[in-house]
Amino acid sequence: MNRIDQLFQTHKDHVLSIYFCAGTPTLEGTAEVIRTLERKGVQMIEIGIPFSDPMADGPVIQHAATQALRNGMTLRKLFSQLEQIRTDVRIPLVLMGYLNPIMQYGFENFCRQCQACGIDGVIIPDLPYKDYLESYRPIAQQYGIHVIMLITPETSEERIRQIDAHTDGFIYMVSSAAVTGAQKEFNAQKQAYFQRIKQMQLRNPRMIGFGISNKSTYESAAAYASGCIIGSKFVTLLEEEKDAGKAIDKLLEMLKKRRIINHSAIFSGLFFQSKHTFCYLCAKLNEASNDKTRLSFRITHLHWRYNRYD
């Protein structure tokens, strides 16, 4: 089974995927960045293939691509760096690249090399859906590679349903029709878009990307999808730190500081007339929480409060 499918079978929410551009900050450091991210608990990695005209990317990733190309990164070089990556890396790996360099390499040859290196999926932002369906999908399926398609707030429901029916892995929900780049928060319009897609009850898991950089944007995205893809913020930190471990530590610290609902405060003013009511609410709280250790402590505390009033 494809590792992306395995991931979403066992993780239904808060999946964290990190993007970085191959060949940065150093040409030969790509494999070490991957190993470091897995060691730090990242659940999926998106490896950028540098290109001179990355139309979907903002200035941060454009700069990283330019630096990688100057360092000497090529698609052929990237595949050579990934030849042994599956000796110790187990999480899903996805290549993100534009159609031009992939076509120069040859799409079938590209898929063959992906399979040989243990790549699980590819994202090609400028690949038209019709071309994918008619020409690219059969080849990708032959080599067990999931082609991940993007949707935006402007994508019609009809097209979203078509993508859901004819792709596998996950659907990449672009938070806006703009280029990549960190944002401070997602406004009501973007959250309405997230909610609209969630209510469609699609077959594929959804990952939200573009603009996720802090606790506010992370929380907003995680509430409506299976997880988040963080690119520009990590690329910035990697450029600053020149060390993948320090960069991901800083990013994870930012995400850990996201707002946590104080469940004790919510219940502190309530008087439970019935143990059935209490147990029901605790069960619902258990379903809603992702931090089982903290939840256990809260329930113990609440149980003590209940026994005092009983």
N, C-alpha and C positions, 0 to 999 in steps of 0.2 A: 504493500500500500504506500502511496505517496506520503512523504513526511508531513506535508501541509495538511492532508486529510487526517492523519493521525493526531496532529496537534489540535485541530478543532473538534475532534471526537472527545478529547479529554479535557479541553479548556474551552468553556463556553463564553467567557468574558475576561476582560482585562488582559488580553494577550498583548504583549509589548514587542513590537518589531522596530528595529533600528536600521536606518539607512546610512551608508557611508560611501564615498567615492573611492573605487579601487585606485591604488597608486598614490594615495595621500594618507598621512603627511609624508611618507617616504615610498619610493617605488617598490621596495621589497617587503613592505610591512603589511600587505593585505591579509595574508593568512594569520598573522599574529593578532591583528585587530579582530578577526572573526573568532579566534580562540578565546581572546579576552572577553568579548561580549557574551559568549556562551558561558564562560566561567562566572560571569557576574549575574547570570540569571536571565538574560535576554532570551526570548522564546522563538524568535525568527529574525533573520537578517536579510536585508535588501542591499545587494552589492551593486553600486552604480558603475556602468561602463562609461568612461569619460568620452564626451563628444564635443566638437567645437561649436555646435549650434543647438544647445539643449533648450528647446522652445518652451517646455513646461516648467523650467526651473528658474528660480529667482537668483539674485546676485551671489548669495552665499554658495550655492551648489555650482553655479557657473564658474565662480572663482576656483572652487575645488577641482572642477573638471579641467580648467585651464592649467592649473598646477600639475595635475596628474599627467596630462599630455606632455607638458614640458619635462616632467620626470622620466618620460619614456614609456608610459603605460599604453598598451595596445590590447585588443581583444585576445590576440594570440598569446601575449605575455600573461594576461589574466588567467587564461585556461592552464598555462603551465604552472602558475602559482597555486592553482586549486587542485592539481592532480592528486595530491596526497591528503587533502583536507578531510576526507572521510575516514582517515585512520583514527581520528580522535574527536571529530565534531559530529554531533548527533542531531542538532536542531535543523529545521528547514532553512534552506538557502535559496534566495530568489535573485536572479539577475535583472537589473533594470537598465535598459538601453534603448537608444533610438534606432529606427529602421535602417538608416543609411549604413552604419558600420556593420550591422548584422547581415544585410544583404550583400555587402562586399565580401563578407566571410562565407556567405552561402547559408541559407536558412537551414537546410537539412544538415549540413556540416556543423552548424551552430548547435542544433538540437542534439546531434550525435555527441559532440563534445560536452554538452551539458549533462547528458546521461552518464558519460564516462567519468565526470568529475563529481557526480552526485548532486547536481543542481535540481531543485524540485519544481521551480516555476520561473517564468519570465514575464516581465512587464515591459511592453513596448508602447509608449504613450501615443506615438503617431501612426500606429497600425490601424487602418480603418476596419471597422467591424465586419463589413461585407467581405473584404479581402481575407480577413482572418478566417471567416466561416468557409469560404470557398477554396482557399489555397493553403493556408497555414495550419489550420486546426488538424487536418489529417496527419500531417508530418509530425506535429508536436505530440499528438496522441500515440503515434508509432513509437516514440522514444520516451513516453511516460512523463512528458513535461506539461505542466499546467500553464496555459497562457492566461494571465490575469488581466481583465479588462477594467478600465476606469469609467466611473460615472460622475457627473457633476450635477449641481442644482438645476441645470438647463436640460439634462437628459430626459427625454420623454418616458412615460411609464411603459409604453410599448417597447421601446428599445431596452429599458432596464429588464423587462421580463424576458426579452430575447437573449440578452447577455446571461441572465440567470439560468436559462434553460440550456444554453450551449457552451458554457464555460464551467470549469471546476476550480477547486481550491478556495478562493474567496473573491469577493467583489471589492475593488478599491474605490471607496467613496472619497472623492476629492471634496474638501470642505468648501471650496469656492471655485469659480471659473478662472481665477487668477493663477499666477505662477506660485511656486513653492516659496516658503518664507515664514518665519516665526510671527505669531500674533499673540496679543495679550489676552484676548477673550473672543468667544464666538457670540455674535449678536443673536437677537431673537429670530431673525430671518434664517440664519444658518441652522439654528436649533430646530426650527420648524421643518427645514429640509431633512435633517437627521430623523426627526419623528415621522415624517411622511414615508421615508424609505423603510423605517422599522415596521411601520404598520402594513407594509406590503407583504410581510411574512415570506421573504424570499427563501429559496432552497439553499443558497450558498451563504456562508458566514460573511459578514461585512467588516472591513477594516477602514477606519477613517484616517486620512492623512492630509497634509498641507496645513501648516500653521500651528501645529501642536508643540508647545514649548514650555508650558508651566502648569501649575496645578489646576488653574481655571479651565484652560482649554483641554487638558487631559480628562478632567472630570466630565466636562460637557460631552466630549466624544465617547468616552467609555460608557456613558449612560445609554447610548443609542446603538452601540455596535459590539462586535465580539472583541474589539481591541483597537489599538492605535498604532500608527506608523509615525515615528519621529525622525526627521531628516535634518533639516537646516540647523536646528538647535544643537544636535550632536555634532554635526560637521563643524559648526563654529567652535564648540568646546574642544574638539579634536585638534583644530587648527591652533587654538590658544595653548593647549596643554602639551601638544606633541606626544601624547601618551594616552592610549585608548582606555587604560584602566582608570586613570584620573578623570578623563572626560566622562566616562559612563558613571563613575561614582558621583560626580557633580550633578549629572542629569537625574539620576535616581534619587538623589537627595531632594531635588526640586519637586519631583513627583510624589515623594513620601510626605511632603508638607501639604498635600492637598487636604481640603477641609474634611474633617471626620465628624459625623453627626454624633452628638453626645446622647446616646440612647437612655442613659440613666436620668438625664435631665428631662427627657420627654416623658418618662414614666413617673418621675418623682412626685408630681402633683396628682397622680391618679390613685383612686381607692378601688382595689379589686374586690368585688363582692364574691367572686367565685374563683376557685382554683382552676376550673375549666377555662374561664376567660383568660386567666393568667397564662396558663399553659399554651392556649391557642395563640396569644399574642407573642409569646416567646418563640413559638415554632415559626411564626411568620417573620419574626425578627431574624431568626436563624437562616431562613431562606434568603433574606435580603442582604445579609452581611457577607463580606468576603474575608473578614478577619475573624476566624473561628476562635482564636485564643482570646482576643479582646471580648468577643461575644460571650464566651463561657464565663468570663469574669463578671460581665454585666448581668447575666442571668442569675449567677450566684448571689450577687448583690441585691437584685430585685427580689429574689426568693426570700432573702432575709427580711427585706422590707415588708413583704407580704405577710410573713409569719408574725411580724410585730403587730400588724393591723388586724390579723385574723382573730 
